[in-house]
Amino acid sequence: MPPRKLCLLVLIVSASITSLASVSTSPLRVSGGDLSLDTHEHQLWTAAMHDSKFAPVPHTTARPSCEATQPPQALATPNPLLDQPDPNGKITVSFIIGDDGRVHSPLILESAGPGEDRTVLNAVRSWRYRPAMCNGVPTEAEGKIEFSSR
């Protein structure tokens, strides 16, 4: 910033501070009444505080408690046809059963190889369930299954 502009800014700020310091500190009166502005403002804010009512707001991610629950029921869960079963091979899959009864987001937790994993994932995606119930309302549930060749 050039020196001229800086000096001008300092002068403006100094003049503002000086003019604020010279303001009278006597209480202002509200026209048509005997109350000072501070007293009138205090009365307005105090009245508004007493009229307010508050209720707790539940967190948006909080799940309602289920008093009557039913687990999902399998309707169609055919076994996957593995090409070359390995006697020591094991595939573990985690998945979500949606409130529509379909399998969502299957995830391989323990693998037996890419070919077998793909076959198992395709089979699990085709499964259908009667959805889990929470207080009579369909809800999501998590499932986990293990396939082994033994």
C-alpha positions, 0 to 999 in steps of 0.5 A, spaced: 500 500 500 502 506 498 504 511 504 499 516 502 493 511 502 496 508 509 496 515 512 489 517 510 487 510 512 490 512 519 487 519 519 480 516 518 480 511 523 483 516 528 477 520 527 472 515 528 475 513 534 475 520 537 468 521 535 466 515 538 469 517 544 466 523 545 459 520 544 455 522 551 454 516 555 447 518 558 441 513 557 437 514 551 429 515 552 424 512 548 419 517 545 413 517 548 415 514 555 419 514 561 423 508 559 431 508 557 432 505 550 436 499 554 431 498 559 426 497 553 430 493 550 431 488 556 424 488 557 423 486 549 428 480 550 426 478 556 419 477 554 421 473 548 425 468 552 419 466 556 415 465 551 420 460 547 419 452 548 424 447 546 423 440 545 429 435 544 431 433 536 433 426 535 440 426 531 438 424 524 442 418 524 439 415 530 435 409 528 428 408 532 428 402 537 425 396 534 420 393 540 418 388 535 423 385 530 423 379 525 429 377 521 429 376 514 426 370 511 429 367 505 425 366 499 430 364 493 437 362 495 440 357 490 447 355 491 452 357 486 455 352 481 463 353 482 467 350 476 473 347 480 471 346 488 477 346 492 477 342 498 480 347 502 477 353 499 472 358 503 468 364 500 465 368 505 460 374 503 457 380 507 451 383 504 445 387 505 438 385 505 434 391 503 427 393 505 425 391 498 428 384 499 433 384 494 441 383 496 445 389 495 452 391 496 455 384 496 462 384 499 467 378 499 470 378 506 474 371 504 476 369 497 477 363 493 480 366 487 477 371 482 473 366 478 469 363 484 468 369 487 465 372 481 460 366 481 458 366 488 457 374 487 452 373 481 449 367 485 448 372 491 445 378 487 440 374 485 437 371 492 430 374 494 428 375 501 422 377 505 425 383 508 426 384 516 421 387 520 422 393 525 415 394 528 411 392 522 415 396 517 420 393 512 427 395 514 434 393 512 438 387 515 446 385 514 447 378 512 453 374 512 454 367 509 460 362 508 461 357 502 466 351 502 467 345 498 467 340 503 
